[in-house]
Amino acid sequence: MAIWLAIASMTMMFVALTSAYIVNQAKDHLLALPPILWLSSAVILACSVTIELARRSLRRRTEEGLMRWLGVTTGLGLVFLVSQYLAWRYLRAEGFYVNTNPHAGYAFMLTALHALHLAGGLLVLIYVTVRVRMGDWAAARKRVSVDATAIYWHFLAGLWIFLFVLVFFWR
């Protein structure tokens, strides 16, 4: 229940920011598309696949598979965050800063908020992984923590695709 409440509140926040973005006509300003964002989009979609593989390993009660896929998801999540940082550096190198124009301001704000939520998801993912590694396999079998984490990661992947299209392609 808590994960659904968190997702609902995050959805409301991003809907409000999207509305402000549209009302302020931020889309009318040009913004360079950092090529690294194609990679980060593929990486976050891969995260969604790997967390689902972890979930399936848990259902099959294969601890090795669960640990492997949780680790891969964590690694991919870190790659996503690094790629976001590189995208922000690219934008700055192209002369785009938070205060350059409304579009740049919203681009930095929306992607930073998404990255912050993803970092929080990484902390939870690491916590779940540590619990399983420390022998709390019984808690993992209840599937609550792994399932909630998977739902959250799927939400973040969908949210990223929405933000990517909104900020860099919607006109």
C-alpha positions in Angstrom: 0.0 0.0 0.0 2.8 2.4 0.9 4.5 2.0 -2.5 1.2 2.9 -4.3 0.8 6.0 -2.1 4.3 7.1 -2.9 3.7 6.5 -6.6 0.5 8.5 -6.4 2.1 11.4 -4.8 5.0 11.4 -7.2 2.6 11.2 -10.1 0.7 14.2 -8.8 4.0 16.2 -8.4 5.2 15.4 -12.0 1.7 16.1 -13.4 1.7 19.5 -11.7 5.2 20.2 -13.1 4.2 19.1 -16.5 1.2 21.4 -16.4 3.5 24.3 -15.4 5.9 23.4 -18.2 3.1 23.5 -20.7 1.4 26.6 -19.3 4.7 28.5 -19.3 5.3 27.5 -22.9 8.8 26.2 -22.0 8.6 24.0 -25.0 9.0 27.0 -27.3 12.7 27.3 -26.5 15.3 25.2 -28.1 17.4 22.8 -26.0 20.2 20.5 -27.2 19.5 16.8 -26.9 22.5 15.1 -25.1 23.2 12.0 -27.1 23.9 10.1 -23.8 20.2 10.2 -23.0 19.5 7.5 -25.6 21.8 5.3 -23.6 20.2 6.2 -20.3 16.8 5.5 -21.7 17.9 2.0 -22.8 19.5 1.5 -19.4 16.4 2.4 -17.4 14.3 0.1 -19.6 16.9 -2.6 -19.0 16.5 -1.9 -15.2 12.8 -2.7 -15.5 13.6 -6.0 -17.2 16.3 -7.0 -14.7 14.2 -6.2 -11.6 11.4 -8.3 -13.2 13.9 -11.2 -13.6 14.9 -10.8 -9.9 11.2 -11.0 -9.0 10.8 -14.2 -11.1 13.9 -15.7 -9.5 12.3 -15.1 -6.1 9.1 -16.8 -7.2 11.2 -19.8 -8.4 13.1 -19.6 -5.0 16.5 -19.3 -6.7 18.6 -17.2 -4.4 21.5 -17.1 -6.8 19.3 -15.7 -9.6 17.7 -13.2 -7.2 21.0 -11.9 -6.0 22.4 -11.7 -9.6 19.4 -9.7 -11.0 19.2 -7.4 -7.9 22.9 -6.7 -8.4 22.5 -6.1 -12.2 19.6 -3.8 -11.5 21.6 -1.8 -9.0 24.5 -1.5 -11.4 22.3 -0.3 -14.2 20.7 2.2 -11.9 24.1 3.6 -11.1 24.9 3.8 -14.8 21.6 5.7 -15.3 22.6 8.2 -12.7 26.0 8.7 -14.2 24.5 9.2 -17.6 22.2 11.8 -16.2 25.2 13.7 -14.8 26.9 13.5 -18.1 23.8 14.8 -19.9 23.7 17.8 -17.5 27.4 18.4 -18.2 26.7 18.2 -21.9 23.9 20.8 -21.6 26.1 23.1 -19.7 28.9 22.8 -22.3 26.3 23.7 -24.9 25.5 26.9 -23.0 22.3 25.7 -21.3 21.9 26.4 -17.6 19.0 26.4 -15.2 18.4 30.1 -15.9 19.1 30.1 -19.7 15.5 29.8 -20.7 12.3 28.2 -19.3 12.9 25.0 -21.2 16.4 24.5 -19.8 15.1 25.3 -16.3 12.3 22.7 -16.5 14.7 20.2 -18.2 17.2 20.4 -15.3 14.4 20.4 -12.7 12.4 17.5 -14.1 15.5 15.3 -14.7 17.0 16.1 -11.4 13.8 15.2 -9.5 13.6 12.0 -11.4 17.3 11.2 -10.6 16.6 12.0 -6.9 13.7 9.5 -6.9 15.9 7.0 -8.7 18.7 7.4 -6.1 16.1 6.7 -3.4 15.0 3.6 -5.3 18.7 2.5 -5.4 19.0 2.9 -1.6 15.9 0.7 -1.2 17.2 -1.8 -3.7 20.6 -2.0 -1.9 18.7 -2.4 1.4 16.7 -5.3 0.0 19.8 -6.9 -1.5 21.7 -6.6 1.9 18.7 -8.2 3.7 18.7 -11.1 1.4 22.5 -11.5 1.5 22.5 -11.4 5.3 20.3 -14.4 5.3 16.9 -12.8 5.7 15.7 -15.0 2.9 12.4 -15.7 4.7 11.5 -12.0 4.5 12.4 -11.9 0.8 10.2 -14.9 0.2 7.2 -12.9 1.4 7.9 -11.0 -1.8 6.7 -7.7 -0.3 10.0 -5.9 -0.5 11.1 -7.2 -3.9 7.6 -6.7 -5.4 7.3 -3.2 -4.0 10.8 -2.4 -5.3 10.0 -3.8 -8.7 6.8 -1.8 -9.0 8.7 1.3 -8.1 11.4 0.6 -10.7 8.7 0.0 -13.4 7.2 3.4 -12.4 10.5 5.1 -12.7 11.2 3.6 -16.1 7.8 4.8 -17.4 8.2 8.2 -15.8 11.6 8.6 -17.5 10.3 7.8 -21.0 7.5 10.3 -20.4 9.9 13.0 -19.3 12.4 12.2 -22.1 9.6 12.6 -24.7 8.1 15.7 -23.0 11.4 17.7 -22.6 13.2 16.7 -25.8 10.6 15.8 -28.4 7.2 17.3 -27.6 6.6 20.5 -29.6 
